[in-house]
Amino acid sequence: MKHLARRNFLQVFGSSAALSILVGSGLLKPGMALAVEFNRGAFEAKTAADALRLIGAAGAESSPDILIKAPEIAENGAVVPIEVTSRIPGTTRLSVLVDKNPYPLALQFNFAAGATPTFQAKLKMAETSRLRVVASAAGRHYTLFREVKVTVGGCGE
Amino acid sequence: MSDPIKLRATVKDSTGEVRVLMPHPMESGLRRAPSGQLIPARHITSVVLSLNGRPVIEGALGSAVSANPLFAFQLEGVKAGDQLAVAWRDNTGQRGNAEAVFSAA
């Protein structure tokens, strides 16, 4: 329910005018915007299946409208550059999982109106693994994966 | 304390490009020091990007994000002079934030 509360907050206070009044009056400090509501438990999940279930995307259907740019072979698993874009209309969230990492869920981004559902990031990969992206739009989940070979892992040792 | 965030915000034809580098060790809690002791987890857990005070991108990060996280994002309907702010928090409660103004590319 916390998640719903957050959504309502964004809907009610989503306009910059309302927010700048709050910021200006000192009621809302920039740091407070960090009350991000995600299911933190999903980041503790040790298998991709558990993580997918916890982010509510267990039944995600495969979609060609998700674009993943990632190296086919990553020489350094500590820094694997990725670029993810969703062309699915109304995409509000992108999640990235590295199936074989100790904690597969790597990151999630929420996109409000005005933010294009695309990002570049750098991830650690423990070993050769499936890199999985989940795009969420209007309560539905879509997925696409890409295999990335890792020659030197970047999570433990 | 952490090094300052590097934030770049450029705009071209109302499309804003944002690049943000947040110096942070992003320790997973799985690595061992030479002594054999586990290095405690210390990583950024949340990031918020705001445009003119309105949060537009919120991120939840796990320990699989590389050290010194570098992200690039894209915002629409942006003009030169618009305010961009970024703020992060890590699992130990430490925070960081930075602001920039969009400039024409």
Interface residues (C-beta under 8 A of the other chain):
Chain A: L10 G14 S15 S16 L19 S20 V23 P30 G31 A33 L34 V36 F38 R40 F43 A78 V79 V80 E83 V98 N101 P102 Y103 L105 A106 L107 Q108 F109 N110 F111 A112 A113 G114 A115 T116 T118 F119 Q120 A121 K122 L123 K124 M125 G154 C155 G156 E157
Chain B: S28 L30 R31 R32 T45 S46 V48 L49 S50 L51 N52 G53 R54 P55 V56 I57 E58 G59 A60 L61 G62 S63 A64 V65 S66 A67 P69 L70 F71 A72 F73 Q74 L75 E76 G77 A85 A87 W88 R89 R95 N97
